[in-house]
Amino acid sequence: MKEIRRQIKEQDFQRVYLLTGDENYLILQAKELLVHAMVAEGDEMNYAVFEDSKIDLQQLRELAMTYPLFATKRVLVLDRTGIFKSGKDAFVEILQALPETTCVIICEPEVDKRSKAYKWIKKNGYVGEFLKKDQTEKVLMRWVAALLGKEKKKIRESDVRFFLERVGDDMFQIKNETDKLISYVGERKEIRREDIEQITSGEVQNKIFELVAAIAEGKKRQALAYYDDLILLKEPPMRILFLIVRQYRILLLISNMRSLRKPDKDIAQAAGIPAFAIRKNAAQLGGYTVPILEHCIASCIQVEEEIKTGRISDQIGLETLIVGLSERIA
């Protein structure tokens, strides 16, 4: 983002931008910054967006080679079109022939870095890679503090950490919950923990975490209550089952890797969660041993098989599983 802001400030634009990675919020922000900097508001003559996976390369070529009308730039956005797979050599030929007055912004979550198109853009354009793993707890905490600071709001460091534990590491979710907090406190300058507890809905994964914690403590009714909350959020039972299994596997992975004295950053990478979430998940291990975790995973897999083969309905199967695990662990 710093480099893109620098280019905008100095009007030093590339002909081609590739914005890639799994941090969709930053990709969207980078795209909007570039478009806003090069396209006048309401200018539809010099701006076009391609979103269809079946992109018309001839139409793209014609637009790309057309000089802008009453503007200095023609901007074309290719948003999740899969052009690196479908366009191949023809796409590279278009890029190679681009006039200086055309800018192509490509947004693709995943790209093959061995492809000819990627290598050309890397050499002749700009590749911005936005990854969740780079958004550490400190980075996200500073970002939340900055969002609140713009509205002249203050928050304690411990409460920012608590806020992130509740809402997760998705930047869209963080921004949404931060806006809700700002509106909730009104003219008051300080954000308190009770405000966070009151206003943040907590993402689905957080409710899964609480459900698994309730099972570990043998709190059958509480576990079922969390399950009911997830159903009210319109989460399908099979997705809930998938997330429960995922949580158990994360806990088992943490347990095994910590026994081998692996650093948290390596555990986080293996588990597919942010490093700052390791601390919260590790705290849940107090209610589980390795054999119990393995038993829980095996029970989930068995129920999944029974549901898929039609021996039991998904809702009854999941409720029976939660009750059974709570009683055995208790």
C-alpha positions, 0 to 999 in steps of 0.5 A: 500500500505504501508503494501504491500511495507513493506512485499516486502521490508522484503520478508515477503510474505503471501500465499494468498492476497485478493485485493478488493474495488472500487479503481481499480487503487490501486488494479492494482498497488498492484497486479503489485508490488507483481507480480514483487517482486515474479516473475522474468521477462519473467518467464512463468513457475511459473506464471499463470493468471486466468481471466475467470469467469468459472474458472477450479478448478481442473486446479487451484488445480494442479497448486497451488500444483506444486512446482516452477521450478528454482524459490522460488515462484509460483504465481497465479493471480485470476483477477475478476473470481468470485471465491468466488461465484463459488468456495465456499468450494472447493476453501477454500480446495485449499487455506488450502492445499497451500504449502509455495512456492505458492502465490495466488493473488485474485483481486475482486472488491466486496466480501461477507465478510460473506463467508468462503473463505473471513474469511479464508483469513482474518485469514490466509492471507492478505486482502487489501481493496482499497476504493475511499472514502479513497482517500480524496482531500488531499491524491490525491493532495499529490499524484499528487504533488509526480507524478510531483515531480518525473519529477522535476515539481512544481505546486501551491496548488490551481492549484492542486485543480483546476486540480482535479476539472477538471479531477475528482477522478478516479486515472487512469484518474488523472495519464493519465492527469498528464502524458499529463501535464508533456509532454505538458510543456516540460522542463519548471519546473512550471505547470500553470493553463493555462496549465491545462485548455489547456491540460486536456480534462475534464471527461464526468461527468465534461461536464455533470456538465457544461451542467446542469450549462448552463441550470440553467443560461438559456444558451440554445446554450451553453447547446446544445454545451456541449451536442454536445461535449458529442455526439462527445465523443461517449456518447449514448444519453440515458447515457447522460440522465442518467448522467443529472438525476444523477447530478440533484439528487446529487444537490437535495440531497446536498440541502436537507442534507445541510438544515439539517446541515449534514456534507459534509462527510455524504453528500458525502457518500450518494451522492456517490461522493468524499467529496471534490466534494461537494464544487463544486456541492454546488456552482451550487445550486445558479442557482436552487431551490428545486422545480426547481430541482424536476421539472428537474428530473420529466421532465427527467423521462418523456422524458426517458419514451417517448424514451423507448416507441418509441414516440420520438427518443433518440437524439431529445428527449434529445435535446428538453429536454435541450432546454425546461429546459433552457427556463423554468428556464431562 
